Amino acid sequence: MTELNFYVKIVGIIFDPTTRKVLVGKNKGDEKYSFLEGDLNNHEELDKCLKRTIKEKTGFTAHNLGAIYAENMLQDKNKIKLHFLCEVRETKQKIGENVEEIIWVKPSEVEEKIGLKLPPRLHEYITNLG
């Protein structure tokens, strides 16, 4: 049997229900902000990858509320992005070594801040968080 290999990017959309804001960050050397994302390692569980990525990049302990969007990368059929909605449980911020800055923004301002137009269903989901 042939083994299929996929490159999986795990994306954490971190929401603070008290302020109704979403967390975005900027890696060192990047010009634009983005959601927090990381690469799924072989034999790693999705939830563990998500929580590890958030902890490494922000210092926060997060609770995974579930998958909200899957995006196949049409330019490369072996890539997929899985988006998860999360809440922060522990807010002791410690920015990771490759992260320049993290900021909280209103859901309606996410696209402007990251400089990208989100897929329609993901856009609707995020803007409805506000």
C-alpha positions, -999 to 999 in steps of 0.1 A, spaced: 0 0 0 13 34 -10 17 59 19 2 93 12 20 123 26 3 156 34 17 188 46 -7 200 73 -7 235 87 -26 239 120 -41 274 125 -52 287 159 -79 314 158 -77 326 194 -108 344 207 -112 362 240 -149 361 248 -146 389 274 -132 415 250 -147 399 219 -113 401 201 -91 378 181 -53 373 185 -30 378 155 8 379 154 37 388 133 68 366 130 103 382 129 111 393 94 74 393 83 57 424 71 22 412 78 2 398 107 -14 364 106 -32 339 127 -10 317 148 0 286 129 23 257 130 33 226 112 18 192 122 47 168 129 44 131 118 24 111 143 14 142 163 -22 147 173 -40 178 160 -49 191 194 -14 186 208 1 204 178 -24 233 182 -17 237 219 21 234 214 21 260 187 1 285 208 23 279 238 55 283 218 44 315 201 26 333 229 32 315 262 -6 311 266 -23 278 275 -53 274 251 -85 254 251 -94 240 217 -131 247 210 -130 227 177 -123 228 140 -141 256 122 -126 256 87 -105 234 64 -87 250 35 -71 229 8 -42 247 -8 -51 245 -45 -17 255 -57 -3 224 -40 -26 194 -37 -5 179 -9 -12 208 15 -41 215 38 -47 242 65 -70 233 94 -84 262 114 -94 258 150 -112 282 173 -95 285 207 -98 303 240 -69 313 262 -70 296 296 -38 310 311 -27 344 300 9 346 311 23 361 279 58 350 268 64 358 231 83 330 213 118 336 198 106 338 162 76 361 171 79 399 168 45 409 181 11 396 191 -20 419 193 -58 415 199 -80 429 172 -118 432 166 -131 404 144 -143 430 119 -106 443 116 -89 409 111 -87 410 73 -74 445 73 -47 436 99 -35 404 82 -37 420 47 -57 391 32 -92 384 21 -104 353 40 -125 326 23 -162 336 26 -172 310 52 -142 317 74 -148 355 70 -184 351 81 -175 329 111 -148 353 124 -169 385 119 -198 369 137 -175 364 168 -178 402 173 
